[in-house]
Amino acid sequence: EPVPFATIQVRGTANVVTGDANGFFKIQNVNANSLIVISSVGFESKTIAARPGYFTIALKQSTNQLTEVVVTGYSSVEGRAAGVEVSQVKNFRKEKESLQTVTAATEYQPTTTVYKIDDKYTLETDGKTTTIGIKQFDIPAAYDYYSAPKIDPSAFLTAKIINWQEYDIQSGEANLYFEGAYLGKTYIDLSSISDTLSLSLGKDNGVKVTRKLLKEFSSKRFIGSNRSESKQYEITVKNTKRTPITITINDQVPVSVNKEIDVTDIKTPEAQVNKDTGIVTWLLTLAPGQEKKLSLAYSVKYPKDRTVVLE
């Protein structure tokens, strides 16, 4: 099977490319007798002698488990293209292969941070970006999940980094990797965040969320000149991962601004309800393999000549 998004680097240089989703890659400007290092999270690194042409490289799967988030940002350093790679790591059970970095002096100015690089590099005139590794460090991160199954029955993962100001991170475009998979690009705007830097890592299929209407507890009936409609939903959250998770679940009950429409009999066990917006919030901690069922119920009474849309 192909190994997607593997990292291919000419040893001892900043010449690095990333394979595509099908495992294919192309690396140029390789000198004779160079060594190529191929690495990917979940596999053992492999070093081969560089040679031209098309051939297959097999990687051996690693038995160690590694959970990580890698963020790569870019900045301009004295006219040269330079990269700053940051790794947010949790449950680090394997020694990570070091990033090839250069010797750089850091100068803190009133409005910027300047990295002065002693080594010289040849920048090709092909319009492509040359990335130079300046610094590598590990940042502890807390991982939280969020889901609003009324809108989308998916669990979205967020990495939260506290005290990010200590690491000289700069605003700019960043690449996101999680558990060895490339998630896409994001933009870090440090001017609009507080003490916690949040990075959205997208959907995680390891957390299952479903929402269904319980018809046996839902009904419509007439009371005089009014109509009463009751609904009850069941939300199921299951953690299929091997680590515990924290997840926030949001739903909503109707909110009436009309005296003729009355929302009553609201039942949301173990949840907090915002009376102004009707937002219902559960904060759950699930052990590996644990499943949790949540209940939401309400009734709405309104004139029978009115049309009320509840969903």
N, C-alpha and C positions, 0 to 999 in steps of 0.2 A: 504494500500500500504506500502511496506517496506520503512524504513528511512535509506538511505545509509550512510555509513561512520560516524555514530554517535560516540560520545566519551563516554566511560564507565569507571568510576573511583571509586575506593574504597575511601570513604570520609576520609580525613585526612591523606592520604598516597600518595606515588608516583606510586601506582599500577594502571596503566591506559592502556586500550586497545582501539582499534578502530574497529567498526563493518565493515563488508565487503559491497559490492555493493548491496547485498540482505538483509542487515540488521542483519545478523548473527554475533555473537561474542562468545568468550570463554575467561573467566577470571579465573585465578588460584591464589593460595596462599591467599585465603580470610578467615579471622578469623571469628569465630562465633560472632553473634550480630553486624556484620559490616553493614554499610549502603552503598548502591551503588547509585551513581549519574549518570544519563543518560542525555546527552545534545547534541543538534544539532542545527546549525544555522537555524532559521526559525521556531523553536519549543520551547515550554516552557520546562525548565529542570524538571526532575522528580527524586525523591529520593525513593528508596524501600529498604526493608530489604533483605540482602543477603540470598539466599537459593540455594541448589544444584538442578541440574536437568535442564530440558528443559521447558521453558515457554515463553509466549509472553508479551512484555512490550509495552504499547500504549503511544504515545506522543501526546500532544495537540498542534495543529499548532498555532504559534504566529501571532498576527495581526500586529506586528511591522515589519518594513523593516530594514534589516541590510546588508550593503555591506562591505566586508572585504577581506583582503588577510592575511593569516597566514603563516609564514615561521618558520620552526623548524630546527635548526642546532645542530650539536653535536661536542663536544670537549673533550679532556682528562684533568681531573682535579685531580692532585696528586694521580694517580692510580685508581681513581674511574670514572665510566662512568657518564658523566654529560650532561645535555641538556640545551640549551639556546633557549628560544622561543621568537620570535619577531612577532609583529602584525603590519601590515601596514593597517591603517583604513582610510576610506573616507566615509562621510555621516553617521557618527555613531549616529543612532537614538535610540539605546537601550543600556542600561548599560550591558557590557559584564561580564560574570561570571569570577571571578578572577582565574588565574592559581595557582595551589597549588605549592608554592615555599618554599624553605628552607632559613635559615639564612646563608649568605655567605659573607665573606670579600673579597673585590677585591683588588689585588695588581698589579700595573702596573710596569712591568719590561722592560728592553731595547728592547727586541724582542717579548715578549709574555705578555698576560694578564692571571693572575692566580686567580682562585676562590677557596678560602679555606672554606670548608664546615664543620661546627661544628657537625652536626648530623651524627650519624652512621647508615649505611645501610647494610643489609645482601644481598650479591650478590649470586644468585643461580648459580650452576655449570651446567646449562642446555644449555649454549652457547648463550643465548638470551641477548639482550642489556637491561640494566636497565637505565631508563631515570629519571633524577632528575631535577626538575624545579629550576633554579637559579634566573632568573630575567625575568620580563615581562614589556614591555613598548610599547607605541603606536608611530608609525612613520608616518607622513603625506606622502602620495604618489600621484603622478600625473599619470593618466591613459591615455595612447595613443593607438590608433589602427593603424594597418598597413595592406595593402592588395596589392598584385600584381596579379590582375585577369587574366592577360595573362598566368600566370603559375598555379595559384590556386585561384578560386573564393571564398576565405575565408577571414574573418577579424581576425587578430591575435592581442591579447591584451597584452600590456606591462605595467608593473608598474615601474615607475621611482622614485627612492628615492634620494633626495638631502641631502648632508651633512651626509652621513651614517657613517662617521668616529666618530661621537659623541656618537655612541651607542654600542661600544665595540663588533661589529659583527666580527666573525672570519670566515676564509675560511673553507669550508667543505660542506658536503652533506646537502641538505635542502629538506623538504617536503613542497609542495605548496598546499594551500587550497584557493578557491575563492567562495564566496557566499555559503559556507557550503559544497562545493563539493571538493573532493580530486582530484587534477590535475596530481599528479605524483611527481617524484623526480628531482632535479636539483643540480648543483654544483656551489657554489659561490666561485669564485677565486678573492679575493680582490687585488691580486698583479698586475692584468692586467686591472683594471678599473680606471676611473677618479673620478671626484667629484660626478658623478651620477651613482648610482647602478641600473641597469636595470634587471628586472626579467620577463622572458617570461611566460605568463599565458595560452598560447595555443589559440585555436579557440574560438570565441564567436558567437554563432548562433543568438544572438540578433541583429547583424549587417549584413545585406544582401548586397552582392555585385555580380553583374552580368556584363558580357561583351559579346556583340553580334556584328556581322558584318552586317552593313546596306547594303544589296544587291542593293537596289535602287540607292545608291550613289557610288557603286563600279563598276568598269568596266575594260575591256581589249580592247585595240585597236592598230592598226598598223599605224605608221607614217613613210612612206618611208621604210628605212631599219631597223627601230627601232620598238620596242614594248613598249607601255605605259600602265602601270597598276596602277589603282587608288583604294584605299581602305579607308573606313570610318567605325569607330567603335563607338558604344555607350556604355558607362559604367554607370550603375545605382547603386547608393549607398543609402541604406535606413536604418535609425536608428529606430528600433522597440522597443528600450528600453525606460524606463521612465525618463532617465537622459540624458543631452546633452553629446555628445562625440566629440573628436578630432581625425581625421583619416588622414593618409597619403596614397595616392594612387599612385602607380608607374605603368607605362607602357613604351613602347619603340617604336621608329620609326627607320626604317633602317638607317644604316650608311654605306656609300660607300667609299672604298679605291681604287676603280678602276675608272679611268677617263671615261671609256665607260659606266659606270652605274651612273645615275644621280638621286638623290632624291630631289624632288621639291614639292612645294605647300603644305608644312607642316602646318597644322592648329590644334592647341591645345589651345583653349580658356581657360583662367584663370589658365594656367599651366606654369611651368618653364621647359625648355628643355636644357639638356646638349648636346652641339654640338659634343663633342668628343665621347660620349657613346650612344647618342640617347635616354637616359633615360628621361622620361616625369614624372613630379612630381606635384601632386595636394595636397594642404593642406586644409582640410575642417573642419568646425565646424558645426555639425548638431544638431538641437533641437530634443527633443523627437518626434518620429513619422515623422520627416522630410525626404524627398526623394530628391536626387540631381542627375541630369543627366549630364554626362561629354562627350565631343566629341573629337575624335582623327581622323585626316585624313591626308593622304599623297599620293604622286604619285611617281612612279619609272619608269624611261625610260632607256631601255637597248637594245643592238642589238638583233634582233629576232632569231639569231642562238645561243643565250646564254640561259641557264636555270638558273633562279633566284628564290630562295625560300624566300618568304617574311615572313612566319610564321613558 
